[in-house]
Amino acid sequence: QVQLVESGGGLVQTGGSLRLSCAVSGRTFSSNAMGWFRQAPGKGREFVAALGLSSGSTYYADSVKGRFTISRDNAKNTVYLQMNSLKPEDTAVYYCTAGGRIAAILAGVSDYWGQGTQVTVSS
């Protein structure tokens, strides 16, 4: 059974930073492509960032490019999302996802999802 547990969300002011973590258990971490999605109140889930099996392959939504950075620590079975220069429109529940193929991650149809962590950016 694969489990993904997000942490690191919270309340931050505009321009602030947060780092989200997603700990993965139950599956060989290095065999996962990883990603982050978010869902704001009243909106659908949207892609934020993804990381291929090789950490050299990263993907970002245009809305977060240059502000957010996805990374992984295989020794800790953890993927991170460093979020800088946060804006009120970044307010959402952030979900971690894992799967065997980056294409599935990017399409939002990957196999495994966490429970989400709330990020609130005040203006």
C-alpha positions as CSV (number, residue, x, y, z in Angstrom):
1,Q,0.0,0.0,0.0
2,V,1.5,3.3,-1.1
3,Q,1.0,6.3,1.2
4,L,1.8,9.9,0.6
5,V,1.7,12.3,3.5
6,E,2.0,16.1,2.8
7,S,3.1,18.6,5.4
8,G,4.4,22.2,5.6
9,G,1.2,24.1,4.7
10,G,0.1,27.1,6.7
11,L,-0.7,30.8,6.7
12,V,1.8,33.2,5.2
13,Q,1.7,36.8,4.0
14,T,2.0,37.9,0.4
15,G,5.6,37.7,-0.6
16,G,6.4,35.0,1.9
17,S,7.7,31.5,1.5
18,L,6.7,28.0,2.5
19,R,8.2,24.6,1.8
20,L,5.9,21.7,1.4
21,S,7.1,18.1,2.0
22,C,5.6,14.8,0.8
23,A,6.8,11.6,2.4
24,V,6.3,8.5,0.4
25,S,6.1,5.0,1.8
26,G,5.2,1.6,0.5
27,R,6.9,1.9,-2.9
28,T,10.4,2.2,-4.1
29,F,10.7,6.0,-4.1
30,S,13.3,6.3,-6.9
31,S,10.9,4.5,-9.3
32,N,8.3,7.3,-8.9
33,A,7.7,10.3,-11.0
34,M,6.3,12.9,-8.5
35,G,4.1,16.0,-8.8
36,W,2.1,18.6,-7.0
37,F,-1.4,19.8,-7.8
38,R,-3.6,22.4,-6.0
39,Q,-7.2,23.1,-5.7
40,A,-8.6,26.5,-4.7
41,P,-12.1,26.9,-3.3
42,G,-14.7,26.6,-6.0
43,K,-12.1,25.6,-8.6
44,G,-10.9,22.4,-10.2
45,R,-7.6,20.8,-9.4
46,E,-4.7,22.3,-11.3
47,F,-1.2,21.2,-12.1
48,V,1.6,23.0,-10.2
49,A,4.9,21.1,-10.7
50,A,6.3,17.7,-11.5
51,L,9.6,15.9,-11.3
52,G,10.5,12.9,-13.5
53,L,12.3,9.8,-12.5
54,S,15.5,11.6,-13.3
55,S,15.6,14.7,-11.1
56,G,16.9,16.6,-14.2
57,S,13.4,16.6,-15.7
58,T,11.2,19.3,-14.0
59,Y,7.9,20.8,-15.2
60,Y,6.0,23.8,-13.9
61,A,2.8,25.6,-14.5
62,D,3.3,29.0,-16.0
63,S,1.7,30.6,-13.0
64,V,4.4,29.3,-10.6
65,K,7.4,29.3,-12.9
66,G,10.3,31.2,-11.4
67,R,8.7,31.2,-7.9
68,F,8.3,27.5,-7.1
69,T,10.9,24.7,-7.1
70,I,10.2,21.0,-6.9
71,S,13.0,18.7,-5.7
72,R,13.4,15.2,-4.2
73,D,15.6,13.5,-1.6
74,N,15.7,9.8,-2.5
75,A,17.4,9.0,0.8
76,K,14.5,10.4,2.7
77,N,11.8,9.2,0.3
78,T,10.5,12.8,0.2
79,V,9.6,15.3,-2.5
80,Y,9.6,19.0,-1.7
81,L,7.9,22.1,-3.1
82,Q,9.7,25.3,-2.3
83,M,7.3,28.2,-2.8
84,N,8.7,31.7,-2.8
85,S,7.1,35.1,-3.5
86,L,3.7,33.7,-2.6
87,K,0.6,35.5,-3.8
88,P,-3.0,35.4,-2.6
89,E,-4.0,33.4,-5.7
90,D,-1.7,30.6,-4.6
91,T,-4.1,29.9,-1.8
92,A,-5.3,26.3,-2.2
93,V,-5.1,22.8,-0.9
94,Y,-1.9,21.3,-2.3
95,Y,-1.8,17.6,-3.1
96,C,1.2,15.4,-3.7
97,T,1.0,12.7,-6.3
98,A,3.2,9.8,-7.4
99,G,3.2,7.3,-10.3
100,G,5.4,5.3,-12.6
101,R,5.1,7.6,-15.6
102,I,5.6,11.4,-15.9
103,A,2.9,11.6,-18.5
104,A,0.3,10.3,-16.0
105,I,1.5,12.8,-13.4
106,L,1.2,15.7,-15.9
107,A,-2.3,14.6,-16.9
108,G,-3.4,14.4,-13.3
109,V,-4.2,10.7,-13.5
110,S,-1.4,9.2,-11.6
111,D,-2.0,6.3,-9.2
112,Y,-1.3,7.7,-5.8
113,W,-2.4,10.9,-4.0
114,G,-1.9,12.4,-0.6
115,Q,-4.6,13.9,1.6
116,G,-3.6,17.5,0.9
117,T,-2.2,20.4,2.9
118,Q,-3.7,23.8,3.1
119,V,-1.7,26.9,2.0
120,T,-3.3,30.3,2.7
121,V,-1.6,33.5,1.5
122,S,-3.0,36.7,3.1
123,S,-3.0,40.0,1.2
